[in-house]
Amino acid sequence: MLLEGKKALVTGAGRGIGSAIAEKFAAEGATIALTYRNSRTGAEAVSERILAQGGKAILLQADLMDETQTHAMVQSALEALGGLDILVNNAAGFGPQKSVTDSKWADFDTEWQAVVKPVITTTQSVLPGMQAQRYGRIVNLSATLLQRPAIGYAAHAMAKSAVLAYTRTLAREVGPDGITVNAVSPGIALTEFSLSLPETEREAVRLRTPLRRLAEPNDVADAVLFFCSPLANFITGSNLAPDGGLAVL
């Protein structure tokens, strides 16, 4: 029970990696605020599974690209849970594949709004409470695209690079308040998005991966759990890549 008594907010918890994180946290003793934008059915299913296992969870809906909705969602979580110890910024958009030469500024700006803005606005809403209690664990989801660029994903890789830079800078700023800030950067994980890609593309990545498989959502959730657990009490500003060794090649 690595998170016994902790209160956590997980964004994008209605499917994929976010769902795996929420369920793993609940199994380790945390009370979870699951947030979603459109995946209500998925979020309800996650909540039902947590409750069936004797865990505690609440559901909150918000468009995290809207600052007003984000702030209201965090306030609802704080009131319902009586505070927050953990924030996992998992939610992010993912634009269509497009080459750098064909991309306009609007394409990069759209990706920034969908990937970076939710991290910043949610964190800013949560931070005052963490600073007041002088304790907090924040984990942001980045990507191994930073180490291994892929054609067609420039806008997404650039936005995720900003998330990593934000993570490291914020870690230095709020460390004196007893708050750690770390990043987890998975490669391709077997989620709804990756399963929509051509099988040949997934297979090519699998064959390049030293461990010869793609990540399951639980592989990523384990890395996030580590950063939020007592095992990582003296780690901040770090980036962990649950990618089967792909980023080191």
N, C-alpha and C positions, 0 to 999 in steps of 0.2 A: 504493500500500500504506500507507494512512493509519494502520493499526493494527498494523503489523508487530511481532511479538513480544509483543503485549499479550494478557492473559488476561481473558476477559469471562464474566460470568454474566448470562443473559437469562431472566427469568421469563416463564411463559406462552408458551413458544417452540414449542408444538405446533401452532399455527395462526395465521392472520391476521397482524396486525402483528408479533407476536413472532417468527413464522417469518421474515418479511421482514428484520427486524433481525438475527437470527442469521445468515442467509445473507449479508447484506451485510457484516457484520463479518468473517465468515470469508473472504470474497472480498478484504477489505482487509488480511488477514494475521493476524487474531486467532485464538486458540484459544478455542473456545466451550464453555461448560457450558450445555446447554439444559435447562430445567426445565419440567415439566408436572405437572398433577394427574390429569386423566382422558384427555387427548389423546395417549395413547401412540403410536397408529398414525401420527398426524400428526407427532409429534416424531421418530419413527424415520425417517419419510420425509425430514424436513428434514436429519437427521444423514446419511442416505445420500447426499443431494444434495451436502452439504458435502464428504464424504469422496470422492465421485466427482470433485469439482473439485480434489482435492489438499489440501483444508483439514483442520482438526483439530477434532473435536467429541466431547463425551461427553454422555450422557443421565442425568438425575437426576429422580426422581419425588418429589413432596412435596405435601401439602396445606398451603399457606402460611398458612392460618388457624389452624394448629396450631403453636405456638411450638417445641415439641420437634422436630417434623418439619423445621421451617424451619432450626433450628440444625444439625441432623444433615446436612441437605442441603448447607448452606454448608460445613460441615467436610469433607464428601466432595469438594466442588469444590476447596477449598483443597489438600487432600491430592493429588488427581488432577492438578491443574494446577500445583501448586507456588506458589500464591498467586493473588490476583485484583487486577487493575488497574481493571476496569470493572464496574459493576453497572447493569443496566437493569431497573427495576421496572415491568414491563409488565402482569403478571397482575392481573386484577381481575374481580370478579363484576359482574353487572348484573341487578338485580331487575326485576320486572314493572312496567309503566306504572301509575301510581296518582296521583290528584290529591292535592294537599297536604291538602285538607279531609278526604279519606277515609283518609289515612295515619295510622297509630298510631305510637307511639314505637318499637315493635318493628320496624316497617318501616325506620325510619331506622337503628336499631341494627344490623339485619341487613346493610344496605348498608355501613355503617361497617366492620363485621367483614370484609366481602368486598373492600372497596376500600382502606381505610386500613391495616388491621392488617398485610396482607402487605408493604406498603411499609416500615412501621416495623420489623417483626420481622426482615425480610431485611436491611435496612440496618444495624440494630444488630448483626447477626451478622457482617457484612462489614467494618464500620468499624474494628475493632481492627487488622486486618491492614493496611489502607490507612494508618492513622495511624502504624503502626510503620515502614512503608516511605516515609512522607511523600509519598505520591502516590495519587491515586484520581480516578476520574470516575464520578459517579452521575447517572443521568437517570431521572426519574420521569414516568410518563405521566399527564397530567391531561386536560382536555377544554375545548372552546370553549363548552360549556354554561354556563360561568361568565359569559361575556360575552353569550350569547344564550340565556336560559332557555327551555326547552320544556315545555309542560304535560305532566304525567305523569312527568317525570324529576327531580323535586325532590330526592328522596333521593340519587340518583346525583350530581347537580350539587353538592349540599352535601358529599358525601364527597370528590369530586374537588377541591372548594375547600380542604378540609382537606389534601389531598395537596400543593396548591400552597403553602399556608401553611407546611407542614412543609419543603418544598423550600427556600423562602427563608430560613427560620429556621436550618435546618441549614447552609446555605451560609455564613452568618455565623459559625457556631460552628466549623466544621471548615476554613475557609479557611486559617487559619494552619498547618494540617497539610499543605498542598499538595493539598487535595481540593476539586474543584469539584462543585457540585450544581445541576443545572438541570432544567427541566421542558419537556416537549413536549405541546402541547394540540391534538390533531387535532379536526376536525369529524367528520362522518359519513364513514367510510372503507368501501370495498367489501370488507367482511369477512363471515364467516358470520352474524354478528349483524345487520348492516345489510341483508343480502340476505334476511333473514327478515321484514323490515318490508314493509308494502304498497308496491308500486311507486310509487303516487301520492305517498306521503310522501317517498320518495327523490327523486322528480322535483321536488317542491316545493322541496326544499333545493337541488337542482342549479340550478334557475332563479333562486334568490336568491343563488347564489354568483357573485361577479364573474368568475371564470375559467370558469364554466359547466360544471363537471364535479365529480364527487365524488373524493375522494382515493383513490388506490391505496395499498395497504400500503407499497409502496416509497417513496412520497412522504413518509410518516411516518418510515420507516427512514432516509431521507436526513437528516432533521432531527436524529434521534438520533445518527447517525454524526458529524455536524458537532460536536455538543457533546463527543463522546468523542475527537475528533481533535485534532492540534496546532493546527488552525485556530482552536480555541476555548480556547486555554490561559489566556487572561486574561478569560474570561467565567464568571461564577458568579451564582447567584440569579436567573437569567433564565428567561423563558418564551417559547417559540417556537411559533407556531400555523401548522402546515401545513394550512390550511383553505381555500385558494383565495381568501382575502380575506373570508370570511363574517363573522369576528368584528369587523371594522371597521365593518360596516354599522349 
